Amino acid sequence: MVDVFDEVEEQLRSDRYRTLARKWAPWVGGALALILLVVLGIYGYQSMQYRNAYKASELYNAAFEAAQQGDNAKAFSGFEQVSKLNSPIYKSLSLMAMGGMRLEAGEAEDAAKYFDQAAAAEPNPIIGDLARLKSAFATMDTAPYKDTEAKLMPLTGEKRPYRFEAKEGLAFARLLAGNTKDARRDFVALGTLLGVPDSMRQRAAIAVMTIDSGASKNIPAIVKAAIAMPAPPAQPQLPPELQQQLQQQ
């Protein structure tokens, strides 16, 4: 008799399991399909990133070699190709290289535009802030002071990678605008800050002496000479962490 009850109970359990299985099978199957799609999507995205980075690397190196050989037209075209690819670091570096070439050709306004684009595409603050700094310096002697200040002031924060360069740029911009009092104060401060490079301290000291001497007619020429920035190398030396990011892209 007990065996009969056991058989009936077992049959009921089997029926319940089958009912539950039929009820939940579509949901379980859908969940598994979704997981599979997510996994495949991640794999596809990573593969696409790798292909983009590999292609960008090849084109970037080719453009760099062309620049080294003096073929500026080919180099610029190569960097332009890289700037259109979905590889943030190479995109920013290429745009900065293009800006540097335009700056070297005396086209400061165009150079600033490329630097601004490089900043907009920034993959990290080190590259982004460098592009913003270059943009501000490129047009410092032609743009209104307020425009230069708007670009440089955010870069002076304590944790920004080029805060000293930005502070120096602001001081030079104030000199160009005729605000010698605030410019002198900024240069004096630069000479006392910890971590300021020796070359920057020397420029600050020269600027202070120039202001104190009253040689105001020489100030614009001195500032222009001080802010003249050589074209950035097509293959910049990056910090180790950025080199690692390039390898991982």
Secondary structure as GFF3:
##gff-version 3
##sequence-region A 1 249
A	DSSP	alpha_helix	2	68	.	.	.	ID=ss1
A	DSSP	alpha_helix	72	83	.	.	.	ID=ss2
A	DSSP	alpha_helix	88	104	.	.	.	ID=ss3
A	DSSP	alpha_helix	108	120	.	.	.	ID=ss4
A	DSSP	alpha_helix	125	138	.	.	.	ID=ss5
A	DSSP	alpha_helix	145	152	.	.	.	ID=ss6
A	DSSP	three_ten_helix	153	156	.	.	.	ID=ss7
A	DSSP	alpha_helix	163	176	.	.	.	ID=ss8
A	DSSP	alpha_helix	180	192	.	.	.	ID=ss9
A	DSSP	alpha_helix	198	213	.	.	.	ID=ss10
A	DSSP	three_ten_helix	216	218	.	.	.	ID=ss11
A	DSSP	alpha_helix	219	227	.	.	.	ID=ss12
A	DSSP	alpha_helix	240	248	.	.	.	ID=ss13
###
